[in-house]
Amino acid sequence: MAHFARIEDGIVREVVVVDNEVIATPAGNDSESKGKKFLQGLFGAESEWVQTSYSAAFRGKYAGIGDLWDGTNFISPEPPPAQPVP
């Protein structure tokens, strides 16, 4: 299974799973471009999809909803500053 993150305004909005058979090349490797094309066919040509690695083997980390996409890696957003307790 391959995982893809939908990016909108630099933020991960959802993560979906695509069957390897859908994105396999004739040599049996994953093709990110085939996955993007498949997902754009389902969700619209304007949607932006980026493959993410469940084992964090590439792109910094596994994409989670709300993570930031800097064009190279997924980044966890900074937590909001702590509020003083009244």
MDAnalysis code that builds the backbone (N, CA, C; Angstrom):
import MDAnalysis as mda
import numpy as np

u = mda.Universe.empty(258, n_residues=86, atom_resindex=np.repeat(np.arange(86), 3), trajectory=True)
u.add_TopologyAttr("name", ["N", "CA", "C"] * 86)
u.add_TopologyAttr("resid", np.arange(1, 87))
u.add_TopologyAttr("resname", ["MET", "ALA", "HIS", "PHE", "ALA", "ARG", "ILE", "GLU", "ASP", "GLY", "ILE", "VAL", "ARG", "GLU", "VAL", "VAL", "VAL", "VAL", "ASP", "ASN", "GLU", "VAL", "ILE", "ALA", "THR", "PRO", "ALA", "GLY", "ASN", "ASP", "SER", "GLU", "SER", "LYS", "GLY", "LYS", "LYS", "PHE", "LEU", "GLN", "GLY", "LEU", "PHE", "GLY", "ALA", "GLU", "SER", "GLU", "TRP", "VAL", "GLN", "THR", "SER", "TYR", "SER", "ALA", "ALA", "PHE", "ARG", "GLY", "LYS", "TYR", "ALA", "GLY", "ILE", "GLY", "ASP", "LEU", "TRP", "ASP", "GLY", "THR", "ASN", "PHE", "ILE", "SER", "PRO", "GLU", "PRO", "PRO", "PRO", "ALA", "GLN", "PRO", "VAL", "PRO"])
u.atoms.positions = np.array([
    [0.825, -1.176, 0.000],
    [0.000, 0.000, 0.000],
    [0.876, 1.247, 0.000],
    [0.447, 2.228, -0.746],
    [1.159, 3.505, -0.803],
    [0.258, 4.573, -0.185],
    [0.871, 5.504, 0.504],
    [0.129, 6.567, 1.178],
    [0.403, 7.893, 0.485],
    [-0.663, 8.673, 0.302],
    [-0.554, 9.985, -0.328],
    [-1.260, 11.021, 0.532],
    [-0.636, 12.194, 0.634],
    [-1.206, 13.309, 1.382],
    [-1.752, 14.335, 0.399],
    [-2.963, 14.820, 0.690],
    [-3.528, 15.915, -0.116],
    [-3.116, 17.220, 0.534],
    [-2.475, 18.068, -0.265],
    [-1.947, 19.336, 0.212],
    [-2.828, 20.474, -0.279],
    [-3.163, 21.362, 0.626],
    [-3.918, 22.562, 0.270],
    [-3.334, 23.713, 1.076],
    [-2.864, 24.733, 0.379],
    [-2.249, 25.893, 1.032],
    [-1.085, 25.497, 1.926],
    [-0.321, 24.481, 1.505],
    [0.860, 24.055, 2.257],
    [0.562, 23.231, 3.493],
    [-0.690, 22.807, 3.654],
    [-1.101, 22.038, 4.835],
    [-1.679, 20.701, 4.385],
    [-1.328, 19.633, 5.097],
    [-1.889, 18.314, 4.809],
    [-3.340, 18.307, 5.271],
    [-4.262, 18.066, 4.335],
    [-5.693, 18.065, 4.638],
    [-6.248, 16.662, 4.836],
    [-5.628, 15.662, 4.174],
    [-6.036, 14.275, 4.364],
    [-4.926, 13.366, 3.855],
    [-4.958, 12.118, 4.311],
    [-4.004, 11.105, 3.863],
    [-4.825, 9.894, 3.434],
    [-4.526, 9.394, 2.238],
    [-5.259, 8.245, 1.699],
    [-4.283, 7.136, 1.329],
    [-4.832, 5.944, 1.201],
    [-4.048, 4.769, 0.825],
    [-4.435, 4.372, -0.595],
    [-3.429, 4.076, -1.407],
    [-3.639, 3.634, -2.786],
    [-3.013, 2.252, -2.928],
    [-3.742, 1.341, -3.521],
    [-3.251, -0.012, -3.732],
    [-2.014, 0.014, -4.631],
    [-1.026, -0.772, -4.290],
    [0.218, -0.815, -5.071],
    [-0.023, -1.184, -6.529],
    [-1.036, -1.983, -6.807],
    [-1.315, -2.370, -8.190],
    [-1.678, -1.164, -9.049],
    [-2.255, -0.140, -8.432],
    [-2.661, 1.061, -9.164],
    [-1.442, 1.874, -9.593],
    [-0.398, 1.870, -8.776],
    [0.749, 2.740, -9.051],
    [2.009, 1.988, -9.467],
    [1.902, 0.688, -9.672],
    [3.084, -0.100, -10.020],
    [3.538, 0.164, -11.450],
    [4.841, 0.211, -11.624],
    [5.435, 0.291, -12.957],
    [5.569, -1.129, -13.495],
    [5.875, -1.297, -14.781],
    [6.084, -2.653, -15.303],
    [7.183, -3.416, -14.563],
    [8.145, -2.685, -13.974],
    [9.219, -3.331, -13.222],
    [8.793, -3.671, -11.800],
    [7.577, -3.252, -11.414],
    [7.080, -3.571, -10.081],
    [7.368, -2.523, -9.023],
    [7.933, -1.391, -9.420],
    [8.218, -0.321, -8.465],
    [7.021, 0.606, -8.336],
    [6.976, 1.358, -7.225],
    [5.940, 2.386, -7.059],
    [6.245, 3.564, -7.963],
    [5.219, 4.182, -8.495],
    [5.355, 5.391, -9.294],
    [4.509, 6.485, -8.655],
    [5.161, 7.463, -8.045],
    [4.435, 8.555, -7.416],
    [3.593, 9.304, -8.440],
    [4.126, 9.490, -9.637],
    [3.378, 10.227, -10.653],
    [2.103, 9.481, -11.053],
    [2.136, 8.156, -11.103],
    [0.927, 7.388, -11.397],
    [-0.087, 7.544, -10.267],
    [0.395, 7.576, -9.035],
    [-0.494, 7.768, -7.890],
    [-1.146, 9.136, -7.919],
    [-0.366, 10.181, -8.223],
    [-0.912, 11.536, -8.308],
    [-1.989, 11.611, -9.391],
    [-1.703, 11.050, -10.543],
    [-2.653, 11.082, -11.666],
    [-3.939, 10.334, -11.304],
    [-3.795, 9.180, -10.657],
    [-4.955, 8.399, -10.229],
    [-5.818, 9.209, -9.260],
    [-5.195, 9.829, -8.262],
    [-5.940, 10.587, -7.261],
    [-6.558, 11.855, -7.846],
    [-5.851, 12.497, -8.761],
    [-6.436, 13.676, -9.414],
    [-7.651, 13.283, -10.253],
    [-7.654, 12.066, -10.798],
    [-8.819, 11.570, -11.518],
    [-10.013, 11.376, -10.593],
    [-9.737, 11.039, -9.333],
    [-10.808, 10.841, -8.365],
    [-11.265, 12.146, -7.706],
    [-10.299, 13.010, -7.372],
    [-10.583, 14.188, -6.553],
    [-10.519, 15.515, -7.308],
    [-10.164, 15.471, -8.569],
    [-10.082, 16.686, -9.364],
    [-8.655, 17.000, -9.777],
    [-8.535, 17.482, -11.000],
    [-7.217, 17.735, -11.588],
    [-6.425, 18.787, -10.835],
    [-7.104, 19.672, -10.119],
    [-6.413, 20.746, -9.398],
    [-5.891, 20.301, -8.041],
    [-6.291, 19.105, -7.575],
    [-5.848, 18.661, -6.256],
    [-4.352, 18.334, -6.293],
    [-3.688, 18.598, -5.181],
    [-2.237, 18.354, -5.072],
    [-2.011, 17.175, -4.142],
    [-1.279, 16.174, -4.636],
    [-0.999, 14.958, -3.875],
    [0.497, 14.714, -3.814],
    [0.966, 14.294, -2.641],
    [2.382, 13.991, -2.436],
    [2.461, 12.652, -1.708],
    [3.303, 11.766, -2.220],
    [3.447, 10.468, -1.562],
    [4.179, 10.652, -0.241],
    [3.735, 9.916, 0.767],
    [4.361, 9.956, 2.083],
    [4.725, 8.535, 2.481],
    [5.674, 8.409, 3.361],
    [6.175, 7.094, 3.748],
    [5.739, 6.763, 5.168],
    [4.985, 5.675, 5.312],
    [4.516, 5.246, 6.625],
    [5.689, 4.980, 7.557],
    [6.808, 4.517, 7.003],
    [8.000, 4.242, 7.817],
    [8.927, 5.453, 7.897],
    [8.491, 6.590, 7.358],
    [9.281, 7.835, 7.353],
    [10.602, 7.654, 6.606],
    [10.612, 6.806, 5.578],
    [11.828, 6.548, 4.808],
    [12.209, 7.732, 3.916],
    [11.253, 8.615, 3.642],
    [11.546, 9.802, 2.843],
    [10.595, 10.923, 3.245],
    [10.946, 12.141, 2.870],
    [10.162, 13.355, 3.133],
    [10.048, 13.696, 4.610],
    [11.055, 13.314, 5.371],
    [11.155, 13.757, 6.750],
    [10.349, 12.973, 7.756],
    [9.093, 12.716, 7.472],
    [8.212, 12.001, 8.384],
    [6.965, 11.575, 7.631],
    [6.181, 10.728, 8.262],
    [4.883, 10.355, 7.704],
    [3.950, 11.550, 7.856],
    [3.260, 11.901, 6.799],
    [2.372, 13.065, 6.831],
    [1.144, 12.792, 7.691],
    [0.833, 13.747, 8.527],
    [-0.382, 13.694, 9.329],
    [-1.241, 14.905, 9.013],
    [-2.527, 14.786, 9.215],
    [-3.427, 15.907, 8.962],
    [-2.980, 17.091, 9.825],
    [-2.860, 18.244, 9.183],
    [-2.412, 19.446, 9.872],
    [-0.919, 19.692, 9.771],
    [-0.166, 18.690, 9.300],
    [1.270, 18.904, 9.096],
    [1.479, 19.897, 7.965],
    [2.648, 20.487, 7.953],
    [3.009, 21.452, 6.918],
    [3.843, 20.770, 5.846],
    [3.702, 21.212, 4.614],
    [4.491, 20.720, 3.478],
    [5.322, 21.879, 2.982],
    [6.654, 21.722, 3.044],
    [7.543, 22.809, 2.620],
    [8.050, 22.645, 1.196],
    [7.498, 21.681, 0.475],
    [7.929, 21.413, -0.891],
    [8.947, 20.299, -0.978],
    [9.519, 19.921, 0.171],
    [10.481, 18.831, 0.233],
    [10.111, 17.817, 1.310],
    [9.746, 18.323, 2.479],
    [9.464, 17.477, 3.638],
    [8.158, 17.876, 4.319],
    [7.617, 16.915, 5.063],
    [6.480, 17.186, 5.935],
    [7.031, 17.611, 7.290],
    [6.424, 18.605, 7.887],
    [6.908, 19.160, 9.143],
    [5.734, 19.279, 10.101],
    [5.951, 18.872, 11.346],
    [4.913, 19.061, 12.364],
    [4.800, 20.544, 12.672],
    [3.580, 21.061, 12.790],
    [3.447, 22.481, 13.121],
    [3.910, 22.750, 14.545],
    [4.331, 23.967, 14.778],
    [4.741, 24.343, 16.125],
    [3.504, 24.376, 17.019],
    [3.625, 23.859, 18.245],
    [2.474, 23.938, 19.136],
    [2.229, 25.401, 19.531],
    [0.987, 25.738, 19.819],
    [0.733, 27.119, 20.242],
    [1.424, 27.390, 21.575],
    [1.771, 28.651, 21.838],
    [2.426, 28.953, 23.113],
    [1.523, 28.606, 24.288],
    [2.144, 28.170, 25.353],
    [1.387, 27.828, 26.554],
    [0.722, 29.073, 27.124],
    [-0.483, 28.894, 27.567],
    [-1.216, 30.006, 28.178],
    [-1.032, 29.933, 29.692],
    [-0.803, 31.069, 30.314],
    [-0.650, 31.031, 31.782],
    [-1.956, 30.596, 32.454],
    [-1.808, 29.880, 33.520],
    [-2.969, 29.426, 34.279],
    [-3.400, 30.571, 35.192],
    [-4.688, 30.933, 35.165],
    [-5.130, 32.058, 36.019],
    [-5.096, 31.720, 37.490],
])
